Amino acid sequence: MDIGYLLGILALGTIAAVIIFALVSKSRTEKRMADDDAPKSRLAKDAPNK
C-alpha cells in the first residue's frame, strides 16, 4: 500500500465527516427555527432582556 492511497483515504474520510456534520447541524437548526417554543438567542433583536 502506497502512502498516496492512505492520504487519499484520509482526505476523503475527512471531507465526508465534515459534510455529515454540516448536514446534521443544518437539520437541527431548521428544526429549532420551526419550533415556536424554542428560546430566542441573546443576539436576536427581539430577544428578552435578562
HELIX and SHEET records of a PDB file:
HELIX    1   1 ILE A    3  ALA A   34  1                                  32    
END                                                                             
